[in-house]
């Protein structure tokens, strides 16, 4: 039986026509990303962007950038402008910000 998209192929043999990785190395990342992220975070960004680009195609670069930033934010925090530190390190160095407590111990919104 031939489907509308062509003959049926074995599982795992289909490849998207846009399988070329947009960023093969960290030096190819945009300057904004290279200047603010540490090397390990750049690796995370590049891998997530390339995977999203391969999955969603060349028309969805904005989506791939959002996915890549979300992947970085899972491992790093951004406490101040242009400074990113790993979450494991941040738990020990940055005090947690707490909302002020109002009357009767109820937190203000």
Buried (B, 14 or more C-beta within 10 A) or exposed (E): EEEEEEEEEEEEEEEEEBEEBBBEEBEEBEEEBBEBBBEEBBBBBBBBBBBBBBEBBEEBBEBBBBBBBEBBBEEBBBEEEEEBBEEEEBEEEEEEEEEEEEEEEEEEE
